[in-house]
């Protein structure tokens, strides 16, 4: 199924979760709870914009996300201008009207939990196993003050709960090189795991991000709970990773991945590694560098006790995939650059390629555990990009 069709299907699913019966997502019966403009349209929904006022609607689009290209930025700015001037009817023709009792809706729940009036903008993401409803919370004056995430199934409930715990822990970790959101509300609503976190000021002017500043922030996280050292095969990390691999080895890609991991341990398992914490998904789209700090969000994959340098390798791989679109070449180039990437993290020469290959195994285990391929994720089929490079590199050690 094409991405547009999957998004349209997901839109209906999200509306049913946020506005369950007796709410009516066709808008035919009862008092109006909300009305949304569908951006860009109902066939390719990416964003539901609250149609409460021009200011709120424009803010919803302006603070939706940082465009990754000039053309995307121009499109966003055109929609914002249309909303501000009242000309949006020419661009945004599709609308969703919700009626029913406010108390039964996500709007009513969040207003009561946060003790304030608000409008909600709903993000509709691409297909992937960890996709979840993401809500932008906006004041009547048009200020984005928070973002909400809703865990709807076993995986996403776990991830939302994990991010809540991570943000609460990081709030007392004494970080000095980066800024993370704070938890404003967390709990359960109608079987959904809810997290509301403060909005980081990503709209402030961006500053150039130097490799030194990025590395310093990653080291701030790596050491926020201290370090341990030891051989790979004697580590708690290796025991945990083997357990995850055992859980997916009934699938062909899982069996191939587990074999590569065991071969890697045979070749290099006695090397000493240093273990610390990592963000887990430190990618260009999960951070913003401003004058006095580095803003970093999406902490649902945060973990402790992993080989130091994983964040650097992950960022490099995601940056290359984003810029080139060739995932196989991105994996090759990232492994080739492992020595340079990991030198600043104090990783010994003989352990740098080992660390990069371990990261690839860890990432692949995540994809298989989450069943990204079955969810239709763009890079869900590991055999088309990651596994061939990983297996060849391990065999060449």
matplotlib code that plots the C-alpha trace (Angstrom):
import matplotlib.pyplot as plt

x = [0.0, 1.4, 2.4, -0.5, -3.1, -1.4, -1.5, -5.2, -5.9, -3.9, -5.7, -9.0, -7.4, -5.9, -9.2, -11.0, -8.4, -8.5, -12.2, -13.8, -17.5, -19.7, -17.6, -18.5, -15.6, -18.1, -19.3, -23.0, -24.3, -23.7, -21.7, -18.6, -15.4, -12.9, -12.6, -9.4, -7.9, -6.2, -2.7, -2.2, -5.4, -7.4, -5.7, -2.2, -2.7, 0.4, -1.0, -4.4, -4.5, -7.0, -9.4, -10.0, -8.3, -5.9, -3.2, -3.5, -3.7, -0.7, 1.3, 0.4, 2.0, 4.9, 6.0, 5.0, 8.6, 11.8, 11.7, 14.6, 14.8, 14.3, 11.2, 9.6, 10.3, 8.7, 5.6, 5.3, 5.6, 3.0, 0.5, 1.4, 0.8, -2.6, -3.7, -2.6, -4.5, -7.6, -7.0, -6.5, -9.7, -8.0, -5.2, -6.8, -10.2, -10.6, -11.8, -12.6, -15.3, -15.5, -18.7, -19.7, -19.0, -15.7, -15.0, -14.7, -12.1, -8.4, -9.0, -11.0, -8.5, -5.5, -7.2, -8.1, -4.7, -2.8, -5.2, -5.3, -7.1, -5.4, -5.8, -4.4, -2.6, -2.2, 0.9, 0.3, 3.7, 4.9, 4.3, 6.6, 6.2, 6.9, 4.5, 2.2, -0.1, 2.0, 0.1, 1.3, -0.3, -1.0, -2.2, -5.1, -2.5, -0.7, 2.2, 3.4, 4.0, 4.1, 4.1, 2.2, 2.8, 0.3, 1.3, -1.4, -0.1, 2.4, 5.5, 4.5, 3.1, 6.5, 8.3, 6.2, 6.7, 10.4, 10.7, 8.8, 11.3, 14.2, 13.2, 12.5, 16.0, 17.8, 16.2, 18.3, 21.4, 23.3, 23.6, 25.5, 26.1, 22.5, 18.9, 16.1, 12.3, 10.6, 7.7, 4.5, 2.1, 2.2, -0.4, -3.0, -6.1, -8.6, -5.9, -3.4, 0.0, 0.2, 3.3, 3.2, 6.6, 7.6, 8.3, 11.9, 12.5, 13.4, 12.0, 14.9, 17.7, 19.9, 23.6, 26.2, 26.8, 30.5, 31.7, 33.3, 30.0, 28.1, 30.7, 30.7, 26.9, 27.1, 29.8, 27.6, 25.0, 27.4, 28.9, 25.8, 25.5, 29.2, 31.2, 32.1, 34.8, 35.2, 35.4, 32.5, 31.8, 31.9, 29.6, 26.0, 25.4, 26.5, 24.2, 21.2, 22.0, 22.2, 18.9, 17.3, 18.9, 17.6, 14.1, 14.2, 16.4, 13.3, 13.2, 15.8, 17.2, 17.3, 19.2, 21.7, 22.1, 22.7, 25.3, 27.1, 27.0, 28.5, 31.2, 32.0, 32.3, 34.6, 36.9, 36.9, 35.0, 38.0, 38.6, 37.9, 35.1, 33.9, 30.1, 27.9, 24.5, 23.2, 20.2, 19.4, 18.2, 20.5, 19.7, 19.8, 16.0, 16.0, 18.1, 18.5, 21.6, 20.9, 23.3, 23.6, 22.7, 22.0, 18.3, 17.7, 14.4, 12.8, 14.4, 12.3, 15.3, 17.5, 19.5, 22.5, 25.3, 26.0, 29.4, 30.5, 30.3, 27.0, 25.4, 28.1, 27.8, 24.1, 24.1, 26.6, 24.5, 21.3, 22.9, 24.2, 20.9, 19.1, 21.6, 22.1, 19.1, 21.4, 21.2, 23.7, 26.4, 25.6, 26.3, 29.6, 30.8, 29.8, 31.9, 34.8, 34.7, 34.5, 38.1, 37.7, 34.2, 35.2, 38.6, 37.1, 35.2, 38.3, 37.6, 40.8, 42.1, 41.4, 37.9, 36.6, 35.4, 34.1, 32.0, 30.6, 29.7, 28.1, 26.0, 24.8, 23.8, 22.0, 20.1, 19.2, 18.0, 15.7, 14.2, 13.5, 12.1, 9.8, 8.8, 9.5, 9.3, 5.8, 4.7, 5.8, 8.8, 10.9, 14.1, 12.3, 13.8, 17.3, 18.5, 18.3, 20.8, 22.2, 22.7, 24.9, 27.4, 27.4, 28.0, 30.8, 32.5, 32.4, 33.7, 36.6, 37.8]
y = [0.0, 3.5, 5.9, 8.2, 5.4, 4.3, 7.8, 8.2, 4.8, 5.9, 9.2, 7.4, 5.1, 8.1, 10.0, 7.0, 6.8, 10.5, 10.9, 7.5, 7.0, 8.8, 11.3, 11.5, 12.0, 12.7, 15.8, 15.0, 14.8, 16.8, 19.8, 20.6, 19.6, 20.6, 21.3, 20.5, 21.5, 18.6, 19.4, 19.0, 17.1, 14.0, 11.7, 12.6, 13.7, 14.9, 17.4, 18.2, 21.9, 23.3, 25.7, 27.8, 31.1, 32.3, 32.7, 29.2, 27.6, 29.4, 28.5, 24.9, 24.8, 27.1, 24.9, 21.6, 20.6, 22.0, 21.6, 19.5, 21.3, 24.7, 23.5, 22.1, 25.4, 27.4, 25.1, 25.5, 29.2, 29.4, 27.5, 29.7, 32.9, 31.6, 30.7, 34.1, 36.0, 33.9, 32.6, 29.0, 27.9, 28.0, 25.7, 23.5, 22.3, 19.2, 19.5, 17.1, 18.1, 16.4, 16.5, 15.0, 15.4, 17.2, 15.0, 11.9, 13.5, 13.9, 17.7, 17.4, 15.1, 17.3, 20.5, 18.9, 17.3, 20.5, 23.0, 25.3, 26.1, 24.7, 23.7, 20.5, 19.9, 16.3, 14.9, 12.0, 10.3, 7.7, 4.0, 2.4, 0.1, 2.8, 5.3, 6.9, 10.0, 13.1, 16.2, 19.8, 21.8, 25.5, 28.3, 30.5, 33.2, 30.8, 29.7, 26.1, 25.1, 21.3, 18.1, 15.0, 11.4, 8.6, 4.9, 2.9, -0.7, -2.8, -1.4, 2.3, 2.1, 0.8, 3.5, 6.3, 4.9, 4.6, 8.2, 9.4, 7.6, 8.9, 12.5, 12.4, 10.8, 13.2, 16.1, 15.4, 14.1, 17.5, 17.8, 20.9, 20.5, 20.0, 20.7, 18.1, 18.5, 18.3, 16.1, 18.2, 15.2, 11.5, 8.8, 6.5, 7.6, 5.1, 2.5, 4.8, 5.7, 9.6, 11.8, 15.6, 17.2, 20.9, 22.3, 23.1, 26.5, 25.1, 28.2, 30.4, 31.3, 28.3, 28.4, 26.3, 23.0, 22.2, 18.6, 19.5, 20.7, 17.7, 15.3, 17.2, 16.8, 13.1, 12.6, 14.5, 11.8, 8.9, 9.8, 11.1, 7.9, 7.0, 4.5, 0.8, -1.1, -4.8, -7.2, -7.5, -11.2, -10.6, -7.6, -7.2, -5.5, -8.6, -10.8, -8.5, -8.2, -12.0, -12.3, -9.9, -11.8, -15.1, -13.7, -13.0, -15.9, -17.8, -15.4, -15.7, -12.2, -12.8, -16.0, -14.3, -11.5, -13.8, -15.7, -12.5, -11.4, -14.7, -14.5, -10.9, -12.1, -14.9, -12.5, -9.5, -10.4, -10.1, -6.5, -4.1, -1.6, 1.3, 1.4, 4.3, 5.8, 6.8, 8.7, 5.8, 7.8, 10.8, 12.0, 15.5, 15.7, 15.1, 18.1, 21.9, 24.0, 27.5, 30.1, 28.9, 25.2, 22.1, 21.1, 17.3, 15.5, 12.0, 10.1, 6.9, 4.8, 6.1, 3.3, 2.8, 0.3, 0.4, 0.8, 4.4, 6.0, 4.4, 7.9, 9.1, 6.1, 6.4, 10.1, 9.5, 6.8, 8.7, 11.8, 9.9, 8.1, 11.5, 13.3, 10.5, 8.3, 5.3, 3.3, 0.6, 3.2, 5.0, 1.9, 1.3, 4.9, 5.0, 1.9, 3.2, 6.4, 4.6, 5.3, 9.0, 9.2, 7.2, 8.7, 11.6, 9.2, 7.6, 4.3, 2.3, 1.8, -1.9, -1.5, 1.2, -1.0, -3.5, -0.7, 0.3, -3.3, -3.8, -0.7, -2.1, -5.4, -3.5, -1.4, -4.4, -6.2, -3.2, -3.3, -7.0, -6.8, -3.9, -5.7, -2.6, -4.6, -5.8, -2.2, -1.0, 1.0, 2.3, 0.6, -2.3, -5.0, -5.3, -7.7, -4.9, -2.6, -3.3, -7.1, -7.6, -4.9, -6.1, -9.8, -9.0, -6.7, -9.2, -12.0, -9.8, -9.2]
z = [0.0, -0.9, 1.8, 1.0, 1.5, 4.7, 6.0, 5.2, 6.9, 9.9, 10.2, 10.7, 13.3, 15.2, 15.2, 16.6, 19.4, 20.3, 20.0, 21.0, 21.2, 22.2, 20.2, 16.5, 14.0, 11.2, 13.0, 12.6, 16.1, 19.3, 20.4, 18.4, 20.2, 17.4, 13.8, 11.8, 8.5, 6.8, 5.5, 2.6, 2.0, 3.1, 0.6, 1.9, 5.5, 7.3, 9.8, 11.3, 12.1, 14.6, 12.9, 16.0, 14.9, 12.2, 14.8, 16.2, 12.8, 11.5, 14.7, 14.3, 10.8, 11.6, 14.6, 13.0, 12.0, 10.7, 6.8, 5.5, 2.1, 0.6, -1.4, 1.8, 3.6, 0.8, 0.9, 4.7, 4.5, 1.8, 4.0, 7.0, 5.0, 3.7, 7.3, 8.6, 5.9, 5.9, 2.4, 3.5, 1.9, -1.4, -0.3, 2.4, 1.3, 3.5, 7.1, 9.9, 12.5, 15.8, 18.0, 21.3, 25.0, 25.7, 28.7, 26.4, 24.1, 24.3, 24.4, 27.6, 29.2, 28.5, 29.5, 32.9, 33.4, 32.5, 34.0, 31.0, 27.8, 24.6, 21.0, 19.6, 16.3, 15.3, 13.4, 11.0, 10.4, 7.9, 8.3, 10.8, 13.8, 16.4, 14.8, 17.4, 17.6, 18.3, 19.5, 19.4, 22.2, 21.5, 23.7, 22.5, 21.7, 19.3, 21.4, 21.2, 24.8, 24.8, 22.7, 23.6, 22.6, 23.0, 23.2, 21.6, 21.3, 23.3, 21.5, 21.5, 25.1, 26.1, 24.2, 25.7, 29.2, 28.5, 27.3, 30.4, 32.7, 30.6, 30.8, 34.5, 35.1, 32.8, 34.5, 37.6, 35.8, 35.8, 32.1, 31.0, 27.2, 26.0, 27.0, 27.1, 27.6, 30.9, 31.8, 32.2, 32.5, 32.2, 32.8, 31.3, 29.4, 28.0, 27.7, 26.0, 27.6, 27.7, 27.9, 27.6, 27.5, 27.4, 23.9, 23.3, 21.7, 18.3, 16.6, 17.9, 15.4, 14.6, 15.1, 13.2, 15.0, 15.2, 15.5, 18.9, 20.3, 19.1, 20.6, 23.9, 24.1, 23.3, 25.9, 28.4, 27.9, 27.8, 31.2, 33.0, 35.0, 35.0, 33.0, 33.3, 31.4, 30.5, 27.6, 25.2, 26.0, 29.7, 29.7, 30.7, 27.4, 25.4, 27.5, 26.9, 23.1, 22.8, 24.5, 22.0, 19.1, 20.4, 20.4, 16.6, 15.3, 14.2, 11.2, 8.3, 8.9, 12.6, 12.2, 9.9, 12.3, 15.3, 13.4, 12.5, 16.1, 17.3, 14.7, 15.8, 19.4, 18.3, 16.5, 18.9, 22.0, 24.3, 23.4, 26.3, 25.8, 27.9, 28.6, 29.3, 28.3, 24.9, 23.4, 21.2, 18.2, 17.9, 14.4, 12.7, 12.9, 16.7, 17.6, 17.1, 17.8, 19.1, 20.5, 24.0, 24.0, 21.9, 22.1, 21.9, 21.9, 21.3, 24.2, 23.9, 23.0, 25.8, 27.5, 29.8, 29.7, 25.9, 24.2, 24.3, 20.8, 19.7, 19.4, 17.1, 14.8, 14.7, 13.9, 11.1, 9.6, 9.8, 8.4, 5.4, 4.7, 4.9, 2.5, -0.1, 0.1, -0.5, 2.7, 1.7, 0.8, 4.0, 6.0, 4.2, 4.6, 8.3, 9.1, 7.1, 9.1, 12.5, 13.4, 13.0, 14.6, 17.7, 18.4, 20.3, 22.5, 23.8, 22.1, 21.6, 18.0, 18.0, 19.3, 16.9, 14.1, 16.7, 18.2, 14.8, 13.9, 17.3, 16.8, 13.4, 15.1, 17.9, 15.3, 13.2, 16.4, 17.1, 13.6, 13.8, 17.4, 16.4, 13.2, 11.1, 7.8, 8.6, 9.5, 6.1, 7.2, 4.3, 5.6, 7.4, 5.2, 6.5, 3.7, 1.2, 2.9, 6.4, 6.6, 3.5, 4.6, 8.2, 7.4, 4.9, 7.3, 10.2, 7.9, 6.9, 10.4]

ax = plt.figure().add_subplot(projection="3d")
ax.plot(x, y, z, "-o")
ax.set_aspect("equal")
plt.show()
